[in-house]
Structures are given as C-alpha cells and as structure tokens.
C-alpha cells in the first residue's frame, strides 16, 4: 500500500484490533472465572443444605413423623435444578434422584461423607449442580463479541481513515502548492498558517529552501549572462584586431603590437575561465584543501610585498600590524584570498591613501582586517558584493582588469575553511574587509 493515509489506517486498525482483542479476551477470562467461582460457591452451599435437609428428614422418618424421604429430597433437588445420590454400606444406593446419571455432562459434582447421630450410619453423598445457568453469560458474551468485534474494527478503520486524511490534509495542501512552483515562479511561497500546527515548521523550512533555490537559480542566470558578457568583450577585441590586421600588409613592429594585444586578451580570458573552473570545483566540493598549520602574518607579508610596487605608483602606503596567529588551513587558498583583498585595496584606493593589514586573535578564531582609505562602496552594493561577476563599478573594473570573480572565490575559500568574511564600507572613510578563521588544533 503506497498511500500514507492507508498505511496509517492499517497500522491504527491493527493496533486497535490488538488492544480490543486483549480487552475482550481479558473480559471473557474474568467473566469465566467469576462464573466458576459462583458455581463452586453455590455448589458448596447447596450441597451443605442438601446434606442438612437429608439428616433432618431422616430424623423425622426415625421419629415417625413422615415416611416420604425420597419425595422431600426430590422436591429440594427439583427446585435447585440438581441431582444427587446417597449411598451407605449396602450395594444399593440409599437414595438416588429420578434424573440421576453418574458423571452426567453439564454438571459440577461435589462429594461428602456424613454420619447419622441417631442410627450411627455412615453415608456418601454425591451432589451435582447444573452448569448451564452459569455458562449462559459466557455464551452470550461470546455471541456479543463475535457480532460487535468485526463491526467495531470496521468502524475504527473508517474513522481512522477519515481522521488520517484530515490530519494529512495540510500535507496534501503543501504538496499542491509545491507542485505549482516551478523555475518560472520560484518567488511563490507556501502559505504558513496556524492550521498547519506542527507542519508549520515544515512549511517554513520549505520556504527557506525555496529562498536558497531562488537565490541559486538567480545566481546561475546572472552567471551565464555575465560570463558570456565577460568573454564576449575580449573575443570582440580579438576579432576586431585580427580583421583589421589582415586587411593590409603591415610592418613587423605592427604585427608584434597586435600579437601583444592578442596575448593580453587571451590571458584575460584564461584568467576568467580558470576562476570559473575554481568556483565550479568549490561548488562541487572537488577542490581539495591541503591543510596544515599556517602562520597568517607570513601570508599577509607576502601579499604586501607583491602589491608594494603597484602601491608606490599610486602613492599608497601598505602597513601591517598585529602579532602572528596560526590557523589550520590551505596556505595556497588563504594566500589567494589575501592577495585579492590587498589588490582591491590598492586598486580602488585614493592617491596618497593607506592600506592597513591587521592581525589578531579573537577567541577561538584569527581575525584579519584589510582596510583602505579608498572611494568606498555604495551601501546598496554591499549585500551583492560576493556574487560572481558582480562589480560595484563595471567600467572601472574593466580598466583595472577585474572580472568580478575575485571576491566570490575568496568567500568560497573562507567558507571551505569554516570561517566568515564580511565587508563594511563608507564612501567617506573607505572599505574594510574582515576575515575570521578558526585556529583549529595546534
């Protein structure tokens, strides 16, 4: 059975049948034991009364009051619905009821011995009480259970199916809403209401998943468009230069200049493709981080030395402060992160500005700050700054050779190390990137 409501109904009905069966069996056993105890009690009482009646009648017979002993005892037995036999030392029974049958089925028997004080005789008394009046309640209970037990199970199954479907109706509603959501309307969300009860958490989780999915699809759409745009520009430049060059004969110096320009465009496309490949490997978790104990100060010093020459051209000073802190990480990946941050701080700085690299321990993490005194970033761009191919100033980025992938790669590397990277910026004071990395075990 594939239906969840059907499986739950079967489970509910099975459990109900088991519990009801235990209850019915317990009730039947309790009633049977009660009837057996009542039968034994009544048998003991009636047998004692019969013995007393026999001795009384026998005494009256000895005194000559009456002689119909058998008639008196038959009357007693007829009223009680029983049979009895009284024997003495002779082979012939002293008294036997008219319906007496030894070991008659449907009777419970009780035997006793008694003595007659007047005659000194010894008698054996066998008293049998009919069981039918005590078995009738059991039979009626069995008939009642045989009729109403299956009816009760059927009613339980129907009610269980109705209640299960009603309980699962919010799930079906969620399914219908989810079925209507496709790539064309990812902005639609599943309604969260109090009627969902415990399923409201499921609805909220589903909506959060849709938020992430919508963001991923949006990033993918922008990635395809931006990648095509970024590659189209150098390809168009290559085509234009090649077509212009082949239209007429040129000197060796002119051909060399064209080849240099072509080489620069090819290098630019190569960087874009390499960055895209790195991001794809990070997304697919195919980029293997070779972790070791990495002193962060040496990586910052390397980044400072690399961009020192470009900083001098703009009159920018790069400073490094703070004690060294080691983390568990991939030195190549972390070095690339700091290289990118320092590069941006130098490129987008004001002439005569400063870049400050600071390193400190913040609890169980190492904190690196890269702050500049540049032009700053508009607050509207900050939430999207780590998106692929996103650039706050597209024209200026092309002039500096950027593709808008550096910060996306930096964030992927920091996330892979279990750290965080944040940015704060003001167009009057500049921009500051903060990287927190767990120090990990020594």
N, C-alpha and C positions, 0 to 999 in steps of 0.2 A: 504494500500500500504506500503510494508516494505522497499522498496528501498528509500534511502535518496535522490538520484537524482530525482526519480519520485515524491517524496513528495515536493521537492523544485520546480520542474517544475509545479506541480499543484498549489502550492502557488503563484509562479510567474505569471502563466497564469491567475489565479483568480484575482490577484491584477491588472494585465494589463487589463483584461476584465472590471473590475470595473472602472478603470481610463478612459479607452477608452469609456465605456458606458456613464460616466459622461460628457466626452468631446462631444460625439455625441449628447446627449440629450441637452447639453448647446448650441451646434451649431444649432440644429433644432429649439429650442426656440428662439434663436437670429434671425434666418432667418425668422421664422414665424412673430415675432414682427416687423421685418423690412418690410416684405411684407404687414402686416396690416397697418403700418404707411404710406407706399407708396400708398396703396389702399385708405385710408382715405384722404390723400393729393390730389391724383388725382381726387377723387370723389368731394372734395370741389372745386377744380379748375374747373373741367368740369361742375359741377352744376352751378357755378357762370357764367362761359362762356355761358352756355345754357340759363340762365335767361337773360343775357345781349343780346344774339342773338335774343331771343324771343321779347324783348322790341324793339330792332332795327327793326326787321321785322314787328312787329305790327305797329310801327310808319310809316314805308313805306307804309303799307296797308292803314292806315288812310290818307296818302297823295296821295294815288292812284298810287304809283309807280309800284306796282305789287300786285297781289291778291293771289298768291300761298304760303301762310304762312305755311301750312302743309308740302308742298314739301320741303321748305327750312329747316324746323326743322327736317324732316325725313332724309335729307341728312346729317345734322350735327350729328344726332344720329347714323346713319349707319357708319359714319366714326369713331366715338368714340366707337362703339360696346356697345351702351347703349340703354335704353328705358326710356320714360318719359310720364307724364300725367300732363296737365294743366287744372285746374278747376276754375270756377268762381261761382257766386251766383246761377246759374241755376243748376238743377239736372244733365243735360247732360254736360259731360266734354267739355271744350272749345277746347282742343286738346288731342289726345291720339295717341301714336305711333302705327304702324301697328302690332308690336310684343309685345305690352304691355300686361303684365299679373300681376295683383295685387299680391304683395308678392311672386313673382316668385323666385324659389330656384336658388342658384348660383349667386345672385345679391346682391350688397350692396346698400342700399337706403339712400337718403337724401331729406328732405322736407324743403320747404321755402315758405314764403309769399312775394309778391311784388305788387307794385301799378303802374298803367299806368298813367303818368302825364297828357297825352293828354285827355284820356277818363275818368280818375278818377276811373277806375275799379280796383278791388282787385282780385288777382289770387293766387291760391295754386299750387305750383309746386312740383311734386314728381319725382326725378331723380334717376334711378337705373343703376349702373355700374357693368358689368360682372366681377366676381371674378376669373374666370378660369385662365386668364393670370398671376394673382398674386399667384395662388395656384400651378401652374405648377412647379416652382422651388422647392417647398416643396415636391411635389410628386417625382420629380427626385432625390432629396436628400434622401428621404426615400428608394427609389429603390437602390440607390448607397450604402447606409448603410446596407440594407438587403443583398446585394451581398458581399460587401467587409468586413463587420464586422466579419462574421464567418471565412472568408479566412484569415483575419489579425490575429484572435485568433489562428487559426491553425498554421500559420507561427510563431507566438510568442511562441506557445507550442513547436514546433520543434526546433526553435533556443534556447529556454530556456533549453530544454533537452540537446542539444549539448553543450551549454556553461556550464551547470551544471556539465555534465560529464567531460568536460575538466577541470573545476575548481576543481573537486573532484578526478581527476586522480592521483595527488600526494598522496592523502589519500589511494587510492587503491594500489599505489606503496608501501606505508608504510605497508599496510596490508599484501601484498605478502611477503615483507621482514620479517615481524614479524612472518608470518606463517612458514617460513623456519627455524626460530630459535627454537631450542628445547634444552633439557637438554644436549644433546651431543655436541652442538656447541654454547654454551652461549657466547663464545668470539666474535661471529659475531655481527656487529652493523649495524643499519640503516644508510644509507648514508645521510649526511646533505649537501644540495646544495642550491644555490641561487634561483633555480627554484621553490623550495618549498614555498618561500615567507613567509607568516605568519605561515605556518605549520612547518617551520624550528625549531621554539621553541618546537613544539610538538615532532619532531624527536629527538631534544637534550634531552628533558625530558624523552623520551622513552629510549634513550641510557643510561641516568643516572640511570633509573630504572633497566636496564639490568646489569649495573655495580653493583648495590646493590644486585640484584638477583644472579649474578655470584659469588659475594663475599659470600653471604649467603649459596649457594649450595656448594661452596668450603669449607666453614667452617663446613657445615654439613658432607661433605665427610671426612674431617680431623677429625671431632669429633667422627664419628663412628669408624674410624680406630684407633684413639688414645685411645678412651675408651676401645675398645677391647684389645689393646696392654697393657694398664694400668691394666686392670683386669686379663689379661692372666698371667702376671708375678706373682702376689700373688697366683692365683689359681694353677699355676705350682709349686710354692714353697709348697703350702699346700699338693698337691698330692704327691710330692716327699717325704716330711717329713712323711706323713701318710703311704705311701707304705714302706718306709724304716723302720718305727717303727713296723709295723705289721709283718715284715718278721721273727722276732725272739723275744723271750721274753726279756724284759728289766727291769731295776730296776725302783723303784718308782721315784727316782730323774730324771732318763732319761725321763720317761713319763711326769713328771711335766715340764721338759725343752721343750719337744715337744709341750705340751699344751700352754705354754707361747708363743712359736714361732707362733703356730697356731692362738692364740688370737691376736698377733700383726698383722698378715696378714689379719685377719678378720676385725680388726679395721681400717686398711688401706683401705680395700675395702669399708667398711662402710662410711669412710670419702669421698671417691670418689663418691659413689652413692648419699650421702647427698648433696655434692656440685653440682652434675649434677641435682638433683631434685630442688635445689635452683635456678640454672640457667634456668631450664625449666619453673619454676614459674615466674621468672622475664621476660622471653621471652613472656609468655602468659599473662603477667600483672595480675597474680594471687597472687603475693606476696604483701600482704597488709602492707604498711608502716604506722606505728603508730607514727605520727609526734607530736612533742612537742618542746618547747624551750630547746635546748641542748647546754650547755657550752662545747666547744670543748677542752678546756685545761684539764678538768677532764678526758675526754676520752684518751687524749694523756698521761696523767699521769698514767692512768690505764694500757695502753699498755706498757709504760716504766717499770712499776713495774712488769708486767707479764714476760717480757723478760730480766729483770735485772740479774737474776741468770744465764741464758744462756750466757749473755754478759760477765759476770765476768769470766766464764770458758774460754772464748776466749780472755780475756783481753780487751774487748771493752767497751768503756765508752758511756753511753747514756745521752745526755744533752737536756734540754727543755728550750726554751726561748720564750719571747713574752707575751703580755697581753691577757687575756681571751676574746674570741669573741663567742657570742651565735648565733646559727642558728636554723631554723625551720627544724627539721628532725627526723628520727627514730634513737634513741640512740643505739639500738642493731645493726642496719645495719652499721651505721657510726663507731661504736666501732670495728666491724669486719674488716672494711676497714683499720683502723689504726693499728689494731693488725697484719694484714697481711703485711702491709708495714714495720712496725718495725721488724717483724720476718725476712723478707727478708734482711733488712738492717743489722741485726745481723748475720744471717747465712752466707751471702756472703761477709762479711767484712774481712779485714786482721787482723791478730792477733795484738792486741795493737792499733787498729783503733778506730774511733769515729763514733757515730750516733747522728746527730743533728736534733731535732724536733723544728720547729719554727712555730709561730702562729702570724698572723697579719690581720688587716682589709685592704682590697683592694677595695675601693669604696663601692659598694653595696654587696660585697662578702667577705667571710672569706677565707684567704689563709693559707693553711697548707703545710709546706715543710718537707719532710723526706729525709735527705741527709746522705750518708755514705762515708767512705773512702776506700771502698772495691775494688774488682778486676775490677769493671766496666763491661759494656756490649758493645759488638761489635756494631757499628752503623748499621750494616746490620740486626741486630735482633730487633732494636727498633720499627720499624713500625708494627711488628707482636707480640710484647710483650704481648698485652692484648688479644690475641687469646686463645681459650680454648685448654688446653693441650700443649700449646707451651712453650718450655723451651730453653733458650739460651745454657744451658749446661745440657743435659739429664742425663749423668752419675752422675754428682754432685748433681742434683736434687733428684735422687733416693736415694743417700746416706743420704740426709737430710730429706727424707720422703715426698718431694713435689710431687704434681701430675700435676702442671701446670694449675690449675683452680683458684688459689687464686686471681691473678690479673684480670682475666676475671670476677670473682664475684665482686671484688672491683669496676671495671669500671661499671658494671651493676647497683650497688647500687648508685654510684655517678651520673650516668645518670638519674636514677629514682628520684634523688633529684634536678635535673635541674642544676647540676654542671659539672665540667670538671676535668679530671685527665690527666696529661702529665708527660713525663719522659725525662730526659736529662742525658747522661752518657758519661764518658770518662774513658778509661782503665788506665789512669794515676792518675786521681783525685777521681774517684768513681761515684756513681749514685745518682740522686736527683729526687724524685717524688714530683710533685706539685698538690695539690688538691684545687680547688676553688669551694666554696659552697655559694649560695645566702643566705644572712642573713634572708630574709623574714620579715614579720611584727613582731613587738615586741609583 
